[in-house]
Amino acid sequence: MVNEKTSLTFGNFLRDTVSKSANVASFAGNLSIGVDWTLEIWPLTLSGDLAYSHTGFKNLIIGYTGKRMDDNVSFELALTHENIQFYGLNPTFGVNWARNFSNLNRYDTETVQVFTRLTAAF
C-alpha cells in the first residue's frame, strides 16, 4: 500500500504444462504490476494492471521448422463506483487489451474486450 487511497500489487508465476499436444505442452513465466487508486472527490476506484508473459512450447508442431515461442503483453483499466451496490457487490466496468507476439503467425493475435464484473463491497 502506497497510502490509504493507493495500493500497488506485484505478481509473477512460473508454469510447467505437460501434455501430448504440441499446442499445450509448455513452460511459461509471468510478471505483472497492478494499481488501485481511490479518488478523493468522487466515490470511484480506478484500477489498472500491466502484465508480460513468455511461453516456450516444448514440442515441434508439424509443418513448422521451429518450436513455438509466445510473448504476451496485456493491459487492463477498470472503474468501480463505490456507491452503487447489488447485494453487497459493486459493479466494475473496464477494458482489457492483450497482444500475443508469436514466432508462428497463426498464433500472433491482438484482443480488445470490454467487461463488467461484480466486486465485493465489504
VENWO-V848525 format. One line per field, one symbol per residue. ss: DSSP state (H for helix, E for strand, - for the rest). Layout:
# VENWO-V848525
ss=???
This chain:
# VENWO-V848525
ss=--E--EEEEEEEEEEEE--------EEEEEEEEEEEEE-----EEEEEEEEEEEEEE-----------EEEEEEEEEEEEE----E--EEEEEEEEEEEEEE--HHH-EEEEEEEEEEEE--
